[in-house]
Amino acid sequence: MSSGVYKPANLLSSGFTGVAILIDKIASLYGGNFSTSLGMLALNIPVALLCSRSIGKWFTFYSMLQVFLASFFLKVFHFQPLFNDVLLDVVFGGFLYGLSIAIALRGNASTGGTDFIALYVSNKTGKSIWEYVFAGNVVILCIFGAMFGWLYAGYSILFQFVSTKAISAFHHRYERVTLQITTSRAEPIIREYVSRYRHGISCVNAVGGYSHKEMFLLHTVVSSYEVGDIVRLMREVDRHVIVNMIKTENFYGGFYREPME
């Protein structure tokens, strides 16, 4: 994350940028010097390499491209606070920042730094860990606050909280849903579904309570990102199909997740 995002509101940096700055600040207390730029590279490069192997090379490339472009635009354009109120700047800026990260993630990219760690762990566990990233950032900001003052450390924590909530609200890659499909054309729907998706699907015979006709009840668990395309596919096969979507809190067993590239 680029520290330039925080400058108009005088916020403190978090993530790898915050760690590098914090090391430099601590070193300066003892008469030493630590290059923030080199520190950011030292922290980002190993994580980026790990990410390229586990998540994907193109994902890593697009993420690093986003980091460089963000730094470039922050140098070219000089932003001023939108409001004459620090609290409004923090809340509105945190929302926009979280939304921008969610858009980048939806486009198979990230803002680098701790995003790499969050996505690496999420891909391994199948669960979003943005709350843990937020907790880590709070620890860094509390150290800043204890050493250099609490006012802007507090605003920075609020900024991180709002941006984390915005990411959670718009980024649903790791959410699963159960689709309960009622249809009279089970075989063609299953055939088309299995040919395009790598999720399992089960079929149970049923009888319509009103029509007393033979029906079929299909069950499958999919990513929330896939629901729209799957429903359209099934409606193309059977325009009378009924699809009930149920949020899946926990899922045990093999689950195919499409690669991020």
Secondary structure, DSSP 8 states (H G I E B T S, - for coil): --GGGTGGGT----HHHHHHHHHHHHHHHTT----HHHHHHHHHHHHHHHHHHHT-HHHHHHHHHHHHHHHHHHHHS----SSS-HHHHHHHHHHHHHHHHHHHHHTT---STHHHHHHHHHHHHSS--HHHHHHHHHHHHHHHHHHH-SHHHHHHHHHHHHHHHHHHHH--TT-EEEEEEEES-HHHHHHHHHHH-----EEEEEE-TTT--EEEEEEEEEEGGGHHHHHHHHHHH-TT-EEEEEEES---S--------
